Amino acid sequence: MSDNSAFANTSYQDQVVIVTGAASGIGRSAAQLIAARRAKVICADLNQPGLDEVVATITSAGNYAESALLDISNQSAIKDFISSSASKHKRIDALINCAGYPGPTGKFVEDIDWDDYQKVISVNLFGAIWLTQYVLPIMKKQKYGRIVQVASIAGKEGNPKMAPYNTAKSGLIGFVKGVAKEVATDGITINSLAPAVIATPINVNTAKETLDYMISKIPAGRLGEPIEVAEMIAFMGSKACSFTTGFTFDISGGRATY
Ligand SMILES: NC(=O)c1ccc[n+]([C@@H]2O[C@H](COP(=O)([O-])OP(=O)(O)OC[C@H]3O[C@@H](n4cnc5c(N)ncnc54)[C@H](O)[C@@H]3O)[C@@H](O)[C@H]2O)c1
């Protein structure tokens, strides 16, 4: 393989990529990086002002982005969104699912309101499943696809007093492992990613006790930056990620070395 063709595998030229959670944090950084690598990026989120901002940033840099208002806890809205994106662009090369939220933190499992518990599962797990279900038939027809699910270190190790989030993210890791084997001969890879604490707005409402616990567990002694996560996502979502599937990539500053 020549150097040029190796480089081409990390380029997104002529590709269409959906990024959920693109209005903020990790998703926003991933959308910007992948657009800079020449993809047409469809930025989906429930935060319209955040979407407007990220699309303006990407287009003013001379790259392509469009926005879609989407709540990933709404199954029929996901179905419509995937179908209209595929009709418009004729293909979907990668799905990068970064939308998520932590839900209750600093609470013992028995004190968590069931509605709150279910909502965390709906967004962080059901949303991820529905996106995958609706995008896979399109990718199978193309005989090509990359799916990246942003899970969490919480799904690998479990953080105390974050039971709904731990449940959803570990469910997501298991989901990815099995689906990967179903599509392994279809030109499709699906992987997840387990960040430790990354400096994004998601942590603003996390109980101090919980946040201090998570930070104290990071041997690197600092928070991760969204661009560090975006770099790994950009690899996972590209043609270059062709022989790794069903895996949970680590980005935890040394907390999880497995
Ligand atoms: N930042 C961290 O420390 C960290 C650590 C581990 C995992 N994660 C995961 O990374 C992903 C991105 O988080 P982030 O840190 O960038 O947070 P963030 O809050 O900056 O961004 C999350 C985005 O998801 C969107 N979102 C939330 N619920 C949604 C829904 N129902 N439908 C559509 N969009 C929705 C929000 O509007 C927001 O724009 C999440 O899945 C999160 O669980 C983050």
The ligand as an SDF file (V2000), in Angstrom:
LIG
                    3D

 44 48  0  0  0  0  0  0  0  0999 V2000
  -17.7690   14.3410   28.8360 N   0  0  0  0  0  0  0  0  0  0  0  0
  -17.5520   13.2310   29.5240 C   0  0  0  0  0  0  0  0  0  0  0  0
  -16.9180   13.2530   30.5870 O   0  0  0  0  0  0  0  0  0  0  0  0
  -18.0540   11.9120   28.9990 C   0  0  0  0  0  0  0  0  0  0  0  0
  -17.5090   10.7590   29.5450 C   0  0  0  0  0  0  0  0  0  0  0  0
  -17.9570    9.5300   29.0760 C   0  0  0  0  0  0  0  0  0  0  0  0
  -18.9240    9.4710   28.1070 C   0  0  0  0  0  0  0  0  0  0  0  0
  -19.4510   10.6190   27.6070 N   0  0  0  0  0  0  0  0  0  0  0  0
  -20.4690   10.4960   26.5800 C   0  0  0  0  0  0  0  0  0  0  0  0
  -20.0820   11.2560   25.4590 O   0  0  0  0  0  0  0  0  0  0  0  0
  -21.2470   11.6670   24.7420 C   0  0  0  0  0  0  0  0  0  0  0  0
  -21.1370   13.1470   24.4420 C   0  0  0  0  0  0  0  0  0  0  0  0
  -21.1410   13.8590   25.6670 O   0  0  0  0  0  0  0  0  0  0  0  0
  -20.4680   15.2860   25.8420 P   0  0  0  0  0  0  0  0  0  0  0  0
  -19.4910   15.1690   26.9350 O   0  0  0  0  0  0  0  0  0  0  0  0
  -20.0510   15.8290   24.5450 O   0  0  0  0  0  0  0  0  0  0  0  0
  -21.7130   16.0830   26.4300 O   0  0  0  0  0  0  0  0  0  0  0  0
  -22.4460   17.4220   25.9480 P   0  0  0  0  0  0  0  0  0  0  0  0
  -23.5100   17.6690   26.9490 O   0  0  0  0  0  0  0  0  0  0  0  0
  -21.4380   18.4780   25.6900 O   0  0  0  0  0  0  0  0  0  0  0  0
  -23.0920   16.9880   24.5600 O   0  0  0  0  0  0  0  0  0  0  0  0
  -24.1310   16.0540   24.5040 C   0  0  0  0  0  0  0  0  0  0  0  0
  -25.0680   16.4870   23.3960 C   0  0  0  0  0  0  0  0  0  0  0  0
  -26.1080   15.4890   23.2980 O   0  0  0  0  0  0  0  0  0  0  0  0
  -27.3160   16.1800   23.0810 C   0  0  0  0  0  0  0  0  0  0  0  0
  -28.4380   15.3570   23.5280 N   0  0  0  0  0  0  0  0  0  0  0  0
  -28.7420   14.9770   24.7880 C   0  0  0  0  0  0  0  0  0  0  0  0
  -29.8850   14.2640   24.7860 N   0  0  0  0  0  0  0  0  0  0  0  0
  -30.2950   14.1930   23.5020 C   0  0  0  0  0  0  0  0  0  0  0  0
  -31.4080   13.6010   22.8540 C   0  0  0  0  0  0  0  0  0  0  0  0
  -32.3640   12.9680   23.5470 N   0  0  0  0  0  0  0  0  0  0  0  0
  -31.5180   13.7100   21.5230 N   0  0  0  0  0  0  0  0  0  0  0  0
  -30.5800   14.3810   20.7990 C   0  0  0  0  0  0  0  0  0  0  0  0
  -29.5050   14.9820   21.3570 N   0  0  0  0  0  0  0  0  0  0  0  0
  -29.3760   14.8790   22.6940 C   0  0  0  0  0  0  0  0  0  0  0  0
  -27.2060   17.4510   23.9070 C   0  0  0  0  0  0  0  0  0  0  0  0
  -28.1260   18.4450   23.4650 O   0  0  0  0  0  0  0  0  0  0  0  0
  -25.7560   17.8220   23.6590 C   0  0  0  0  0  0  0  0  0  0  0  0
  -25.6170   18.6700   22.5540 O   0  0  0  0  0  0  0  0  0  0  0  0
  -22.4520   11.2670   25.6070 C   0  0  0  0  0  0  0  0  0  0  0  0
  -23.0000   10.0680   25.1350 O   0  0  0  0  0  0  0  0  0  0  0  0
  -21.8230   11.0410   26.9660 C   0  0  0  0  0  0  0  0  0  0  0  0
  -22.5710   10.1340   27.7390 O   0  0  0  0  0  0  0  0  0  0  0  0
  -19.0290   11.8380   28.0220 C   0  0  0  0  0  0  0  0  0  0  0  0
  1  2  1  0
  2  3  2  0
  2  4  1  0
  4  5  1  0
  4 44  2  0
  5  6  2  0
  6  7  1  0
  7  8  2  0
  8  9  1  0
  8 44  1  0
  9 10  1  0
  9 42  1  0
 10 11  1  0
 11 12  1  0
 11 40  1  0
 12 13  1  0
 13 14  1  0
 14 15  2  0
 14 16  1  0
 14 17  1  0
 17 18  1  0
 18 19  2  0
 18 20  1  0
 18 21  1  0
 21 22  1  0
 22 23  1  0
 23 24  1  0
 23 38  1  0
 24 25  1  0
 25 26  1  0
 25 36  1  0
 26 27  1  0
 26 35  1  0
 27 28  2  0
 28 29  1  0
 29 30  1  0
 29 35  2  0
 30 31  1  0
 30 32  2  0
 32 33  1  0
 33 34  2  0
 34 35  1  0
 36 37  1  0
 36 38  1  0
 38 39  1  0
 40 41  1  0
 40 42  1  0
 42 43  1  0
M  CHG  2   8   1  16  -1
M  END
$$$$
